[in-house]
């Protein structure tokens, strides 16, 4: 009997054992030894009559009720202790079920549990998209229809299948893709109508999660592939996910999309060599896949890629379709091996459907039935592209090809009418599944302001400090301009003519500092704004944390170049030779540099392209230079323009530099009317009467004004997309 008691005690103490499933995480596992099962649902005295309890007292069948209750309490205490240990280990090991199935099934069930989560990084919700009578018309100034970009287009895309939209340039494939993705840029000259259904339910805003991979791949160039994906995951995945789980998810994406070999390479741009075009395209896909979208749209994903990279990108899309995503891509003229990866195909010509259905051999069979046989050993995609394109070689070829295309459109329209009659598009009913999709996808992940700020500050810091080529150019320009200006104004003395020289030098210093900061910002920010607009459209972060983090992260690197400029110029020109005056000089030009960068942000937020920003920024700065206090005396400024000097950062920087330089100077006097002190020079040029601190405060106000303007412009100028309207009643009847 003692042996039996010890055996029972061992079994009760080993109810839960813990074996790590993964090198990075430990997950609680129950022991599945049948002998190790301890039944606590009944009292110990009833389950094991006559055995000894944990304290060594014998529990007889006829023992008193008090002893039995005491043993029950002790047994319950052991159970609670075991459960507490299990919960503690689970808490430190990361998320996971408390009790897992047997070892051979544990890993698969953990994967299923992760896949079952609806929000970012979870499983893929199957989505079938059906569109009907999509018409997009371009109107002229009088409101009349000038041309149809799309005309009465209907179709369907199913989960697990890769659908390709093919056609010649101007056929409407990109327009259709944008309409289906809800990404058609709004314009008063466009009229968009039709029906769009998701899982048999009319589409509503935020009805399902999508990924949209554009032709242009834009990233922060100085981040590595892994850093880009990790930051995107931090911004999009739920806060409840442990860091280890997010890291595993990122590693899985890198593996699935073939980015493991370049994971630690910087993305790069035109100035710095980074990853290849195909790898950038796959990185775009990886960033979009973080939120586990149901539908993936890709706008000509093979554009600009060589044949090998193009095939790898299309193979990735093929695999994503096999994983359960609904994949729709537009493509111009793929090679044969790429064409073979398509499940379904839509052929468009002049905004109308020529063929829609299964890909591979079916289109060739269909056109063969119309009398157009594909030659042997010819790429089917090339044959189809030639068949539905207008030949502009001569007037006769144009007429014959247009006639051929019209016959194709008419033939398919008749076929579609028969199909539509057998399967009419009726008003769909509400389904519980569909409403869940809508509700789940419309829920936005809102993270704390400080967490967003921390992540965005980290990204802005890495981008600013790793941008070696830009920083080297700015440093060389600062040194070169300081040496040139210092050589021209070498060792200025205290003569009367040095007054003009000093003011000219200080004006040039103010202009050079402002223009250097402005041109750098307007050359970079428009592209960055596009990235920010895309990320904000996903709900990744708010505008406030982004602008605040950008401002603070760029302070050290932004202050470096004015300091380099001042450190070289100041001694060469022999300006006021005290350290306090030198420190004030550097402080004034540094604050001016920040104000000019803020102005560049506003210009970049206002201008539609980098080229427009580069034209607008210097033009606006020229106005501030004219009213900067050197060319036009503030007292002589016409009343209608007197507000301009108040907002001119050049004027306040120049005035601060003049006050810092001239106060306390004594000049050589040869005539009685000569200027004797620096204060007299300031009064004569209407630059006195205030302190240096006042000029710094004025520049600070200008800086905040430009930052606030940038915030408002970015808030207002978010991309707006064309609304899909129901077709007109008379149009529906005629159709």
C-alpha positions as CSV (number, residue, x, y, z in Angstrom):
1,X,0.0,0.0,0.0
2,X,2.8,2.6,0.7
3,X,4.2,1.9,-2.8
4,X,0.7,2.6,-4.2
5,X,0.6,5.9,-2.3
6,X,4.0,7.0,-3.7
7,X,2.9,6.1,-7.2
8,X,-0.2,8.2,-6.8
9,X,1.8,11.1,-5.4
10,X,4.1,11.0,-8.4
11,X,1.2,11.0,-10.8
12,X,-0.4,14.0,-9.2
13,X,2.8,16.0,-9.3
14,X,3.4,15.3,-13.0
15,X,0.0,16.3,-14.4
16,X,1.6,19.1,-16.5
17,X,5.0,19.0,-18.0
18,X,6.5,21.7,-20.3
19,X,8.4,21.0,-23.5
20,X,9.5,23.8,-25.8
21,X,8.0,23.5,-29.3
22,X,10.3,26.0,-30.9
23,X,13.9,27.2,-30.0
24,X,12.5,30.7,-29.5
25,X,9.4,30.0,-27.5
26,X,8.4,27.5,-24.9
27,X,4.8,26.4,-24.9
28,X,3.1,24.3,-22.2
29,X,2.5,20.7,-23.0
30,X,0.6,18.2,-21.0
31,X,2.0,14.8,-20.4
32,X,0.0,12.1,-22.2
33,X,1.1,9.2,-20.1
34,X,-2.2,7.5,-19.1
35,X,-0.7,6.6,-15.7
36,X,0.0,10.3,-15.1
37,X,-3.7,11.3,-15.0
38,X,-5.0,12.5,-11.7
39,X,-8.7,12.6,-11.1
40,X,-9.6,15.5,-8.9
41,X,-13.2,15.7,-9.7
42,X,-14.0,13.3,-6.7
43,X,-12.6,13.5,-3.2
44,X,-9.3,11.7,-2.7
45,X,-10.8,9.4,0.0
46,X,-13.4,8.2,-2.5
47,X,-11.1,7.8,-5.5
48,X,-8.3,6.1,-3.6
49,X,-9.7,4.4,-0.4
50,X,-7.1,3.5,2.1
51,X,-4.1,5.3,0.7
52,X,-1.9,7.8,2.5
53,X,-2.3,11.5,1.8
54,X,0.5,14.0,1.2
55,X,1.1,14.4,5.0
56,X,1.6,10.7,5.5
57,X,-1.7,10.1,7.4
58,X,-3.6,7.0,6.5
59,X,-7.0,7.7,5.0
60,X,-9.2,4.8,6.2
61,X,-12.5,4.1,4.6
62,X,-14.2,4.9,7.8
63,X,-12.2,8.0,8.7
64,X,-13.9,11.1,10.1
65,X,-15.5,13.6,7.8
66,X,-13.1,16.3,9.1
67,X,-10.0,14.4,8.0
68,X,-11.6,13.7,4.6
69,X,-12.3,17.4,4.1
70,X,-8.8,18.3,5.1
71,X,-7.4,15.9,2.5
72,X,-9.7,17.3,-0.1
73,X,-8.5,20.8,0.6
74,X,-4.8,19.7,0.4
75,X,-5.5,17.9,-2.9
76,X,-7.3,21.0,-4.3
77,X,-4.3,23.1,-3.2
78,X,-2.0,20.8,-5.2
79,X,-4.2,21.1,-8.2
80,X,-4.3,24.9,-8.0
81,X,-0.6,25.1,-7.6
82,X,-0.1,23.0,-10.7
83,X,-2.5,25.2,-12.7
84,X,-0.8,28.3,-11.4
85,X,2.6,27.0,-12.6
86,X,1.1,26.2,-16.0
87,X,-0.4,29.7,-16.3
88,X,2.9,31.2,-15.3
89,X,5.0,29.3,-17.8
90,X,2.4,30.0,-20.5
91,X,2.6,33.8,-19.7
92,X,6.4,33.9,-20.1
93,X,6.4,31.5,-23.1
94,X,4.1,33.6,-25.3
95,X,0.6,33.1,-26.7
96,X,-0.7,29.7,-27.2
97,X,-3.3,27.2,-25.9
98,X,-3.1,26.1,-22.3
99,X,-3.4,22.4,-23.2
100,X,-2.1,21.1,-26.5
101,X,-3.0,17.9,-28.3
102,X,-0.4,15.2,-28.8
103,X,3.0,16.1,-30.0
104,X,2.5,15.1,-33.6
105,X,-0.5,17.4,-34.0
106,X,0.6,20.3,-31.8
107,X,2.4,22.2,-34.4
108,X,-0.4,22.0,-36.9
109,X,-3.0,23.1,-34.4
110,X,-0.9,26.1,-33.4
111,X,-0.7,27.1,-37.0
112,X,-4.4,26.8,-37.4
113,X,-5.0,28.9,-34.3
114,X,-2.8,31.7,-35.7
115,X,-4.5,31.4,-39.1
116,X,-7.9,31.6,-37.5
117,X,-7.3,35.2,-36.3
118,X,-9.1,37.7,-38.5
119,X,-6.9,40.7,-38.0
120,X,-3.5,41.4,-39.5
121,X,-1.4,38.3,-40.0
122,X,-4.2,35.9,-39.7
123,X,-5.8,33.5,-42.1
124,X,-7.1,34.4,-45.5
125,X,-10.9,35.0,-45.8
126,X,-12.1,33.6,-49.2
127,X,-13.6,36.4,-51.3
128,X,-15.3,36.2,-54.6
129,X,-15.6,39.5,-56.5
130,X,-18.2,40.0,-59.1
131,X,-18.7,43.1,-61.1
132,X,-21.4,44.0,-63.6
133,X,-22.1,46.8,-66.1
134,X,-19.0,48.8,-65.1
135,X,-18.8,51.9,-67.3
136,X,-16.3,54.7,-66.9
137,X,-16.8,57.7,-69.2
138,X,-14.5,60.7,-69.7
139,X,-16.4,63.9,-70.1
140,X,-15.3,67.1,-71.8
141,X,-15.7,70.7,-70.4
142,X,-19.3,70.9,-71.5
143,X,-20.2,67.7,-69.6
144,X,-20.6,65.6,-72.7
145,X,-19.1,62.1,-73.0
146,X,-15.8,62.4,-74.9
147,X,-14.9,58.7,-74.8
148,X,-15.5,55.5,-72.8
149,X,-12.6,54.1,-70.8
150,X,-14.8,51.1,-69.9
151,X,-18.1,50.2,-71.4
152,X,-20.5,47.7,-69.8
153,X,-17.8,45.4,-68.4
154,X,-18.8,42.4,-66.3
155,X,-16.8,39.6,-64.8
156,X,-15.9,37.6,-61.8
157,X,-12.7,36.7,-59.8
158,X,-12.6,33.7,-57.4
159,X,-10.4,32.8,-54.5
160,X,-7.6,30.4,-55.3
161,X,-7.3,31.6,-58.9
162,X,-5.0,34.0,-60.7
163,X,-7.0,36.3,-63.0
164,X,-5.1,38.3,-65.6
165,X,-6.4,41.5,-67.3
166,X,-4.8,41.6,-70.7
167,X,-5.0,44.1,-73.6
168,X,-3.1,46.6,-75.6
169,X,-2.2,50.1,-74.3
170,X,-5.3,52.1,-73.7
171,X,-7.6,49.1,-73.6
172,X,-8.8,49.9,-70.0
173,X,-7.1,47.1,-68.1
174,X,-5.5,49.4,-65.5
175,X,-8.7,51.4,-65.2
176,X,-10.7,48.3,-64.5
177,X,-8.1,47.1,-62.0
178,X,-8.3,50.5,-60.2
179,X,-12.1,50.4,-60.2
180,X,-12.2,46.9,-58.6
181,X,-9.6,47.9,-56.0
182,X,-11.4,51.2,-55.3
183,X,-8.2,53.1,-56.3
184,X,-9.5,55.1,-59.3
185,X,-8.4,58.7,-58.7
186,X,-11.3,61.0,-58.4
187,X,-11.8,63.5,-61.1
188,X,-14.8,65.8,-62.0
189,X,-14.3,64.7,-65.6
190,X,-15.0,61.1,-64.9
191,X,-18.3,59.3,-64.5
192,X,-18.1,55.8,-63.0
193,X,-21.1,53.5,-62.7
194,X,-21.9,49.8,-62.3
195,X,-22.3,47.1,-59.6
196,X,-19.6,45.5,-57.5
197,X,-20.4,42.5,-55.2
198,X,-18.2,40.7,-52.6
199,X,-19.3,37.2,-51.7
200,X,-22.7,38.1,-53.2
201,X,-23.1,41.2,-51.2
202,X,-22.9,44.8,-52.5
203,X,-19.6,46.3,-51.8
204,X,-19.3,48.9,-49.1
205,X,-16.5,51.1,-47.9
206,X,-13.9,48.9,-46.2
207,X,-15.9,45.8,-47.2
208,X,-12.8,43.5,-47.4
209,X,-9.1,43.7,-47.0
210,X,-7.1,44.2,-50.1
211,X,-3.5,44.5,-51.2
212,X,-2.7,46.8,-54.1
213,X,0.8,46.5,-55.6
214,X,1.5,49.5,-57.9
215,X,3.8,49.8,-60.8
216,X,6.2,52.1,-58.9
217,X,7.8,50.5,-55.9
218,X,8.6,53.2,-53.3
219,X,10.4,52.5,-50.1
220,X,12.6,54.2,-47.6
221,X,15.9,53.6,-49.4
222,X,18.3,53.3,-46.5
223,X,16.4,50.6,-44.7
224,X,17.1,46.9,-45.2
225,X,14.5,44.5,-46.5
226,X,14.1,43.0,-43.1
227,X,13.8,46.4,-41.4
228,X,11.2,47.5,-43.9
229,X,9.1,44.5,-43.4
230,X,9.6,44.5,-39.6
231,X,8.5,48.1,-39.2
232,X,5.5,47.5,-41.4
233,X,4.6,44.5,-39.2
234,X,5.0,46.6,-36.1
235,X,2.7,49.2,-37.5
236,X,0.0,46.9,-38.8
237,X,-0.1,43.7,-36.7
238,X,-2.1,43.7,-33.5
239,X,-0.4,44.9,-30.3
240,X,-1.4,41.7,-28.6
241,X,1.1,39.8,-30.7
242,X,4.3,39.0,-28.8
243,X,7.6,40.3,-30.5
244,X,8.7,36.7,-31.1
245,X,5.5,35.9,-32.9
246,X,5.9,39.0,-35.1
247,X,9.5,38.0,-35.9
248,X,8.4,34.5,-36.9
249,X,5.7,36.0,-39.1
250,X,8.2,38.3,-40.8
251,X,10.6,35.5,-41.3
252,X,7.9,33.4,-42.8
253,X,7.0,36.2,-45.3
254,X,10.7,36.6,-46.2
255,X,10.8,32.8,-46.9
256,X,7.5,32.6,-48.8
257,X,8.4,35.5,-51.1
258,X,12.0,34.5,-51.8
259,X,13.6,37.4,-49.9
260,X,15.8,35.5,-47.5
261,X,19.0,36.1,-49.4
262,X,18.6,39.8,-49.6
263,X,17.0,40.3,-46.2
264,X,19.9,42.3,-44.8
265,X,20.5,44.3,-48.0
266,X,19.3,47.9,-48.1
267,X,16.5,48.6,-50.5
268,X,18.4,51.4,-52.3
269,X,17.3,53.9,-54.9
270,X,18.7,55.8,-57.9
271,X,21.6,57.1,-55.8
272,X,22.5,53.9,-53.9
273,X,22.6,50.5,-55.4
274,X,20.3,48.1,-53.5
275,X,18.1,45.1,-54.3
276,X,16.9,44.3,-57.8
277,X,13.7,45.3,-59.4
278,X,12.1,41.9,-59.0
279,X,13.1,41.8,-55.3
280,X,11.5,45.2,-54.8
281,X,8.3,44.0,-56.4
282,X,8.3,41.0,-54.1
283,X,9.0,43.3,-51.1
284,X,6.0,45.3,-52.1
285,X,3.9,42.1,-52.1
286,X,5.3,41.2,-48.7
287,X,4.5,44.5,-47.2
288,X,0.9,44.3,-48.5
289,X,0.5,40.7,-47.3
290,X,1.2,41.6,-43.6
291,X,-2.5,42.3,-43.0
292,X,-3.6,39.0,-44.6
293,X,-5.6,40.6,-47.4
294,X,-8.3,38.5,-49.1
295,X,-7.7,40.1,-52.5
296,X,-4.4,41.0,-54.1
297,X,-4.3,43.5,-57.0
298,X,-1.1,44.0,-59.0
299,X,-0.8,46.7,-61.6
300,X,1.5,45.4,-64.4
301,X,3.8,43.7,-61.9
302,X,6.3,42.7,-64.6
303,X,6.9,46.2,-66.0
304,X,10.6,47.1,-66.1
305,X,11.8,43.6,-65.2
306,X,13.8,41.2,-67.2
307,X,12.3,37.8,-68.2
308,X,13.7,35.9,-65.3
309,X,12.6,38.4,-62.6
310,X,9.2,38.8,-64.3
311,X,8.6,35.0,-64.1
312,X,9.7,34.9,-60.5
313,X,7.2,37.7,-59.6
314,X,4.4,35.9,-61.4
315,X,5.3,32.6,-59.8
316,X,4.9,34.4,-56.4
317,X,1.5,35.6,-57.4
318,X,0.6,32.1,-58.6
319,X,1.6,30.7,-55.1
320,X,-0.4,33.3,-53.3
321,X,-3.5,32.3,-55.3
322,X,-2.9,28.7,-54.4
323,X,-2.8,29.9,-50.7
324,X,-6.4,31.0,-51.0
325,X,-6.0,34.7,-52.1
326,X,-8.0,36.1,-54.9
327,X,-5.3,37.5,-57.2
328,X,-6.0,40.0,-60.0
329,X,-3.3,41.5,-62.1
330,X,-3.1,43.6,-65.2
331,X,-0.4,42.7,-67.7
332,X,0.5,43.8,-71.2
333,X,2.1,41.0,-73.2
334,X,3.6,38.2,-71.1
335,X,5.9,35.5,-72.3
336,X,4.6,32.0,-72.8
337,X,5.8,30.6,-69.4
338,X,4.1,33.5,-67.6
339,X,0.9,33.0,-69.6
340,X,0.8,29.4,-68.5
341,X,0.4,30.5,-64.8
342,X,-2.9,32.2,-65.4
343,X,-6.1,30.5,-64.3
344,X,-8.5,33.0,-65.8
345,X,-8.1,35.8,-68.3
346,X,-10.0,38.9,-69.3
347,X,-9.1,40.3,-72.8
348,X,-10.0,44.0,-73.2
349,X,-9.9,46.2,-76.3
350,X,-11.0,49.8,-76.4
351,X,-12.7,49.5,-73.0
352,X,-14.8,46.5,-73.9
353,X,-14.5,42.8,-73.2
354,X,-13.4,40.6,-76.1
355,X,-13.1,37.4,-74.1
356,X,-13.4,36.4,-70.4
357,X,-13.1,32.9,-69.0
358,X,-10.5,30.2,-68.3
359,X,-7.0,30.8,-69.6
360,X,-4.4,28.5,-71.3
361,X,-6.1,26.6,-74.2
362,X,-9.7,27.9,-73.8
363,X,-9.1,31.3,-75.4
364,X,-7.3,29.7,-78.4
365,X,-10.2,27.3,-78.8
366,X,-12.7,30.1,-78.6
367,X,-11.0,32.3,-81.2
368,X,-10.5,29.2,-83.4
369,X,-14.2,28.8,-83.5
370,X,-14.4,32.4,-84.8
371,X,-12.0,31.5,-87.6
372,X,-8.7,32.7,-86.1
373,X,-6.3,29.8,-85.5
374,X,-3.2,30.3,-83.4
375,X,-0.1,29.1,-85.4
376,X,2.0,26.3,-83.9
377,X,5.0,27.2,-81.8
378,X,3.7,30.8,-81.2
379,X,3.3,32.4,-77.8
380,X,-0.4,32.3,-77.1
381,X,-0.2,35.7,-75.3
382,X,1.4,37.3,-78.4
383,X,-1.2,35.8,-80.7
384,X,-4.0,37.1,-78.5
385,X,-2.4,40.6,-78.1
386,X,-2.0,40.9,-81.9
387,X,-5.6,39.7,-82.5
388,X,-7.2,42.4,-80.3
389,X,-4.9,45.3,-81.1
390,X,-5.5,48.0,-83.8
391,X,-2.9,47.9,-86.5
392,X,-1.9,51.5,-87.3
393,X,0.4,50.6,-90.2
394,X,-2.0,52.0,-92.8
395,X,-5.6,53.2,-93.2
396,X,-6.7,49.9,-94.5
397,X,-5.1,48.0,-91.7
398,X,-6.7,50.3,-89.1
399,X,-10.1,49.8,-90.6
400,X,-9.8,46.0,-90.9
401,X,-8.4,45.5,-87.4
402,X,-11.1,47.7,-85.9
403,X,-13.8,45.8,-87.8
404,X,-12.3,42.5,-86.5
405,X,-12.3,43.8,-82.9
406,X,-15.9,44.9,-83.2
407,X,-16.9,41.5,-84.4
408,X,-15.1,39.9,-81.3
409,X,-16.9,42.3,-79.0
410,X,-20.3,41.6,-80.5
411,X,-19.7,37.8,-80.5
412,X,-18.7,37.8,-76.8
413,X,-21.6,40.1,-75.9
414,X,-24.1,37.7,-77.4
415,X,-22.4,34.8,-75.5
416,X,-22.5,36.8,-72.3
417,X,-26.2,37.7,-72.7
418,X,-27.0,34.0,-72.9
419,X,-24.9,33.3,-69.8
420,X,-26.4,36.2,-67.9
421,X,-29.9,35.1,-68.8
422,X,-29.2,31.7,-67.3
423,X,-27.5,33.2,-64.2
424,X,-29.0,36.7,-63.7
425,X,-27.4,39.2,-61.5
426,X,-30.1,39.7,-58.9
427,X,-30.0,41.8,-55.8
428,X,-28.1,39.8,-53.3
429,X,-29.3,39.0,-49.9
430,X,-27.5,39.9,-46.7
431,X,-25.4,36.9,-45.5
432,X,-24.0,36.5,-42.0
433,X,-20.6,35.6,-43.5
434,X,-20.5,38.8,-45.6
435,X,-21.4,41.1,-42.8
436,X,-18.7,39.5,-40.6
437,X,-16.2,40.2,-43.4
438,X,-17.3,43.9,-43.6
439,X,-17.2,44.4,-39.8
440,X,-13.9,42.7,-39.3
441,X,-12.1,44.5,-42.2
442,X,-13.5,47.9,-41.2
443,X,-12.0,47.7,-37.7
444,X,-8.9,49.7,-37.8
445,X,-5.9,48.9,-35.5
446,X,-5.3,52.0,-33.5
447,X,-2.1,52.1,-31.6
448,X,-1.0,54.5,-29.0
449,X,0.4,57.9,-30.1
450,X,3.8,57.3,-28.4
451,X,4.2,53.8,-29.8
452,X,3.6,55.2,-33.3
453,X,6.0,58.0,-32.6
454,X,8.7,55.6,-31.4
455,X,8.5,53.4,-34.5
456,X,8.4,56.3,-36.9
457,X,11.2,58.1,-35.1
458,X,13.3,54.9,-35.5
459,X,12.6,54.8,-39.2
460,X,13.3,58.5,-39.8
461,X,16.5,58.3,-37.8
462,X,17.9,55.4,-39.8
463,X,16.9,57.0,-43.1
464,X,18.5,60.3,-42.2
465,X,21.8,59.0,-40.8
466,X,22.3,56.2,-43.3
467,X,21.8,58.4,-46.4
468,X,25.5,58.6,-47.1
469,X,25.4,60.0,-50.6
470,X,23.1,62.9,-49.7
471,X,24.9,63.7,-46.5
472,X,28.3,63.7,-48.3
473,X,27.0,66.0,-51.0
474,X,25.5,68.4,-48.4
475,X,28.7,68.3,-46.4
476,X,30.9,69.0,-49.5
477,X,28.6,71.8,-50.5
478,X,28.7,73.4,-47.0
479,X,32.5,73.2,-47.1
480,X,32.8,74.5,-50.7
481,X,30.4,77.4,-50.2
482,X,32.1,78.4,-46.9
483,X,35.6,78.3,-48.5
484,X,34.4,80.4,-51.5
485,X,32.6,83.0,-49.5
486,X,35.4,83.1,-47.0
487,X,37.9,83.7,-49.8
488,X,35.8,86.5,-51.3
489,X,35.3,88.2,-48.0
490,X,38.8,87.3,-46.6
491,X,39.7,89.0,-43.3
492,X,37.4,91.9,-43.4
493,X,38.8,94.9,-41.5
494,X,37.1,97.8,-39.8
495,X,37.0,100.3,-42.6
496,X,33.9,102.1,-43.8
497,X,33.7,99.8,-46.9
498,X,33.7,96.7,-44.7
499,X,30.2,97.6,-43.5
500,X,28.8,96.9,-46.9
501,X,31.0,93.8,-47.2
502,X,29.8,92.4,-43.8
503,X,26.2,92.9,-44.7
504,X,26.7,91.3,-48.1
505,X,28.4,88.3,-46.5
506,X,25.6,87.9,-43.9
507,X,22.9,88.1,-46.6
508,X,24.7,85.5,-48.7
509,X,25.1,83.3,-45.7
510,X,21.4,83.5,-44.9
511,X,20.4,82.8,-48.5
512,X,22.9,79.9,-48.9
513,X,21.7,78.2,-45.7
514,X,18.0,78.5,-46.6
515,X,18.4,77.3,-50.2
516,X,20.5,74.3,-49.3
517,X,17.9,73.1,-46.8
518,X,15.0,73.9,-49.1
519,X,16.2,72.1,-52.2
520,X,17.2,69.0,-50.2
521,X,13.7,68.7,-48.7
522,X,11.6,69.4,-51.9
523,X,13.8,66.9,-53.8
524,X,12.9,64.1,-51.3
525,X,9.6,64.8,-49.6
526,X,7.1,64.3,-52.6
527,X,8.2,60.7,-53.0
528,X,8.1,60.2,-49.2
529,X,4.6,61.7,-49.1
530,X,3.4,59.0,-51.5
531,X,4.6,56.3,-49.1
532,X,3.0,58.1,-46.2
533,X,-0.3,58.4,-48.0
534,X,-0.3,54.7,-48.7
535,X,0.5,53.7,-45.1
536,X,-2.0,56.1,-43.7
537,X,-4.6,54.7,-46.0
538,X,-4.1,51.4,-44.4
539,X,-4.5,53.0,-40.9
540,X,-0.9,52.2,-39.9
541,X,-0.4,55.5,-38.1
542,X,-1.7,59.0,-37.7
543,X,-0.2,62.2,-39.2
544,X,0.8,63.8,-35.9
545,X,3.3,61.1,-34.8
546,X,4.8,61.0,-38.3
547,X,5.5,64.8,-38.6
548,X,6.7,65.0,-35.0
549,X,9.1,62.0,-35.4
550,X,10.4,63.4,-38.7
551,X,11.2,66.8,-37.1
552,X,13.0,65.4,-34.1
553,X,14.9,62.7,-36.0
554,X,16.3,65.2,-38.5
555,X,17.5,67.7,-35.9
556,X,21.0,66.3,-35.4
557,X,21.8,65.8,-39.1
558,X,20.1,69.0,-40.1
559,X,22.2,71.0,-37.6
560,X,25.5,69.5,-38.7
561,X,25.7,71.3,-42.1
562,X,25.1,74.9,-40.9
563,X,27.7,74.3,-38.1
564,X,30.2,73.1,-40.7
565,X,29.4,76.1,-42.8
566,X,29.8,78.6,-39.9
567,X,32.9,77.0,-38.5
568,X,34.8,77.5,-41.7
569,X,33.3,80.8,-42.8
570,X,33.5,82.7,-39.5
571,X,37.3,82.7,-39.0
572,X,38.1,83.1,-42.7
573,X,36.0,86.3,-42.9
574,X,37.2,87.4,-39.5
575,X,33.7,88.2,-38.2
576,X,33.2,89.4,-34.6
577,X,36.0,87.4,-32.9
578,X,34.3,86.1,-29.7
579,X,33.1,82.6,-29.0
580,X,29.7,83.8,-27.8
581,X,29.1,85.7,-31.1
582,X,30.3,82.6,-33.1
583,X,27.8,80.4,-31.1
584,X,25.0,82.9,-31.8
585,X,25.9,83.0,-35.5
586,X,25.7,79.2,-35.8
587,X,22.5,79.1,-33.8
588,X,20.8,81.6,-36.1
589,X,21.7,79.8,-39.3
590,X,20.7,76.5,-37.8
591,X,17.2,77.7,-36.8
592,X,16.9,79.2,-40.3
593,X,17.9,75.9,-41.8
594,X,15.1,74.1,-39.9
595,X,12.6,76.8,-41.0
596,X,13.6,76.4,-44.6
597,X,13.2,72.6,-44.3
598,X,9.7,73.1,-42.9
599,X,8.9,75.4,-45.8
600,X,10.2,72.6,-48.1
601,X,7.8,70.2,-46.5
602,X,4.8,72.5,-47.2
603,X,5.9,72.9,-50.8
604,X,6.3,69.2,-51.1
605,X,2.8,68.6,-49.6
606,X,1.4,71.2,-52.0
607,X,3.1,70.2,-55.3
608,X,1.9,67.1,-57.1
609,X,5.3,65.9,-58.3
610,X,9.0,66.4,-57.4
611,X,9.5,68.4,-60.5
612,X,6.7,70.8,-59.6
613,X,8.1,71.1,-56.0
614,X,11.6,71.9,-57.4
615,X,10.1,74.7,-59.5
616,X,7.8,76.1,-56.8
617,X,10.2,76.1,-53.9
618,X,13.0,78.3,-55.2
619,X,10.5,80.7,-56.8
620,X,8.8,81.2,-53.4
621,X,12.2,81.6,-51.7
622,X,13.2,84.3,-54.3
623,X,10.3,86.5,-53.1
624,X,11.6,86.1,-49.5
625,X,15.1,87.0,-50.6
626,X,13.9,90.3,-52.2
627,X,12.2,91.3,-49.0
628,X,15.0,89.9,-46.9
629,X,16.1,93.3,-45.6
630,X,19.2,93.8,-47.8
631,X,17.8,94.7,-51.3
632,X,14.7,96.6,-50.1
633,X,14.8,98.6,-46.9
634,X,11.9,97.6,-44.7
635,X,10.9,101.2,-44.2
636,X,10.6,101.7,-48.0
637,X,8.5,98.5,-48.7
638,X,5.2,99.4,-50.2
639,X,2.3,99.1,-47.8
640,X,0.7,96.3,-49.8
641,X,3.8,94.1,-49.5
642,X,4.8,94.9,-45.9
643,X,3.4,91.6,-44.7
644,X,5.9,89.7,-46.7
645,X,9.0,90.7,-44.6
646,X,7.2,89.5,-41.5
647,X,7.0,85.9,-42.9
648,X,10.4,86.0,-44.7
649,X,12.8,83.6,-42.9
650,X,15.6,85.3,-44.9
651,X,14.7,88.7,-43.3
652,X,14.7,87.4,-39.7
653,X,17.9,85.4,-40.2
654,X,19.7,88.3,-41.9
655,X,18.6,90.8,-39.2
656,X,19.7,88.4,-36.4
657,X,23.1,87.9,-38.0
658,X,23.5,91.7,-38.5
659,X,22.7,92.4,-34.8
660,X,25.0,89.7,-33.7
661,X,27.9,91.0,-35.9
662,X,27.5,94.8,-35.6
663,X,26.7,95.4,-32.0
664,X,29.8,96.6,-30.2
665,X,31.9,97.1,-33.3
666,X,34.0,100.3,-33.8
667,X,34.8,101.3,-37.4
668,X,37.6,103.5,-38.6
669,X,36.3,107.1,-39.1
670,X,37.9,109.3,-41.8
671,X,35.1,111.9,-42.1
672,X,32.7,113.4,-39.6
673,X,29.7,111.8,-41.4
674,X,31.2,108.3,-41.4
675,X,29.6,105.5,-39.3
676,X,31.5,105.1,-36.1
677,X,29.7,102.2,-34.4
678,X,27.9,99.1,-35.4
679,X,24.7,100.3,-33.7
680,X,24.7,103.3,-36.1
681,X,25.0,101.0,-39.1
682,X,22.1,99.0,-37.9
683,X,19.9,102.1,-37.5
684,X,20.9,103.4,-40.9
685,X,19.7,100.1,-42.5
686,X,16.6,99.9,-40.3
687,X,17.9,96.7,-38.7
688,X,18.1,97.8,-35.1
689,X,15.5,98.1,-32.4
690,X,15.1,94.4,-31.5
691,X,17.2,91.7,-29.9
692,X,18.7,88.5,-31.3
693,X,16.2,86.5,-29.2
694,X,13.3,88.3,-31.0
695,X,14.6,87.2,-34.4
696,X,14.9,83.6,-33.2
697,X,11.4,83.7,-31.8
698,X,10.2,85.0,-35.2
699,X,12.0,82.2,-37.0
700,X,10.5,79.7,-34.6
701,X,7.0,81.0,-35.4
702,X,7.7,80.7,-39.1
703,X,8.9,77.2,-38.6
704,X,5.7,76.2,-36.7
705,X,3.6,78.0,-39.4
706,X,5.2,75.9,-42.1
707,X,4.8,72.7,-40.1
708,X,1.2,73.4,-39.3
709,X,0.6,74.2,-43.0
710,X,2.2,70.9,-43.9
711,X,-0.1,69.1,-41.5
712,X,-3.2,70.7,-42.8
713,X,-2.2,70.1,-46.5
714,X,-1.5,66.4,-45.9
715,X,-4.7,66.1,-43.9
716,X,-6.7,67.7,-46.7
717,X,-4.9,66.3,-49.7
718,X,-5.3,62.7,-48.9
719,X,-5.9,60.7,-52.1
720,X,-9.6,60.7,-53.1
721,X,-11.1,58.0,-55.2
722,X,-14.0,57.9,-57.6
723,X,-17.3,56.7,-56.2
724,X,-19.0,53.8,-58.0
725,X,-22.5,55.0,-58.8
726,X,-25.4,52.7,-59.8
727,X,-26.2,52.9,-63.5
728,X,-28.8,55.3,-64.7
729,X,-32.3,53.8,-64.8
730,X,-32.7,54.2,-68.5
731,X,-29.3,52.6,-69.0
732,X,-30.3,49.6,-66.9
733,X,-33.5,49.1,-68.9
734,X,-31.6,49.3,-72.2
735,X,-29.0,46.8,-71.1
